[in-house]
Amino acid sequence: MTGDHERFDELAVGWALHALEPDDEAEFGRHLPGCARCAETVAETTEVMAGMAADLPPAEPSAGLRSRLREAVAGTAQESGPVPAPVADRPAAPAALPSPRRSRALRLALVAAAVAAVVGLGVWNVVLGADRRELETTVAQQREVVAALLTPGEATVATLDGDGGPVATVVARADRLQVVTHGLAVNDAGSTTYVLWGLGQDGPKALGTFDVEQSQMGLRTVGSEATGLDEFPQYGISIEPGQEAPSAPTDVVATGQVTS
Amino acid sequence: MGAVTSPVRGPDDAAGDADVMRRIRAGDRDAVDDLYERFRRPAFALARRIIADDTLAEDVLQEVFLSVWRDPAAFDRARGSVASWLLAVVHHKAVDAVRREESQRRRQAQAEEERALDEPTATRDVEDEAWSRVVADQVRTAMGTLSAPQREALTLAYYGGYTQREVAALTGTPLGTVKTRMLAGMRRLKQELGGAAGSGGLGSAPSSEESQR
């Protein structure tokens, strides 16, 4: 196992040292987000590098630098929220690993999606005054949804908005594509179907169909074909007559961008 | 994110560093001053070693500390201690700077630069530097356990800011061998410097080149 991975171990060390050639850097940049071992190797190398920095002749910057820095800080606003830094301004490789950033942002996005869904459900329950058994079913369902959302591993999340706000969340993983519906109208499964679309450069691509049988939140696995995590920057949902996806969407009910 | 025991900072320092980062994240401008106080010397020592120009090295420091203020969350996205992260950012930006200044710097007489670098620009602050002296000794000893080619490859990359292909050209070695040497050397250093046994590529069985010392 380590033998197969030796090449990436080498690249990880070169990446941390900022010493890779452009081709290697591009290749490793693609590999790193999905590889816990490499993230760890980069961290370990970074720690050793800090040790190497300790073995240097001590040096003191000029007193003027402190005041220049203070001035610069006074005149600079902090970036707030999940605004991605411009590529040119990306901090050091170990500082801006796509991997931890992505997974952390992703976890937050998934938690947010789960919370939003659960909160929406709570309101629904209060309004309808569901009886105890219904409530139990609901709780079980939401537990299932939350568990599915928080399954470890890489995923891409897109919240899709309809006319009145978010109605569905798309969670794309390497091996499956799921939709959490939390505001889509129940459709007549006999004569219509919802279709999930990937919206990329080549126009909309139908990814799968599903039905909404209840207005409660529900989790559906859509389509059998793996789409990959990064294939589409946007997703959309349309309602279509019949049981199958047409070549292009006719009545789009929700769209949204990938948030992570 | 597993806690990484840092070989370069004492435990009190490391906790204090993390606290300063929290304050920066909370929008406290004074905390940038504190971070600067903590790291200005090792950061400057590293930047000027790579760039061999005090003015440019100070520019790099300003850029680094300002970037920490602007986007402190970058630290959360990394792993490990504040010290190793910050010094890695300094390293990265210093290497970028030196690659921009390539022609000016590298053509100049290396001997002259090396001599200048051996002269500290400030007197050593004894109490403050006690810990780093201990670390420096450990690192020097660890570097001494590397094979000469491993040491050369890592020294050129880390302190010199050269890419792997440049190291290969400078040492008349195939690129693949340079990559292998850097990995083997890093594994050796990790082993010598201790720290928690990790699950990364440096904790693996030593590769064959390590026995060639």
Interface residues (C-beta under 8 A of the other chain):
Chain A: T2 H5 E6 F8 D9 E10 L11 A12 V13 G14 A16 L17 H18 A19 L20 E21 D24 A36 R37 C38 A39 E40 T41 V42 A43 E44 T45 T46 E47 V48 M49 A50 G51 M52 A53 A54 D55 L56 P57 P58 A59 E60 P61 S62 L65 R66 R68 L69 R70 A72 V73 A74 T76 A77 Q78 E79 A85 D89 P91 A92 A93 P94 A95 A96 L97 P100 R101 R104
Chain B: M1 V4 S6 P7 V8 G27 R29 V32 D33 Y36 R40 R41 P42 F44 A45 L46 R48 R49 D54 A57 E58 L61 Q62 F65 L66 S67 W69 R70 D71 P72 A73 A74 F75 D76 R77 A78 R79 G80 S81 A83 S84 W85 L87 A88 V89 V90 H91 H92 K93 V95 D96 L117 D118 E119 P120 T121 A122 R124 E129 S132 V135 A136 Q138 V139 R140 A142 M143 L154 A157 Y158 Y159 G161 Y162 T163 Q164 R165 V167 K179 T180 M182 L183 M186 L189 K190 L193 G195 G198 S199 G200 G201 L202 G203 S204 A205 S207
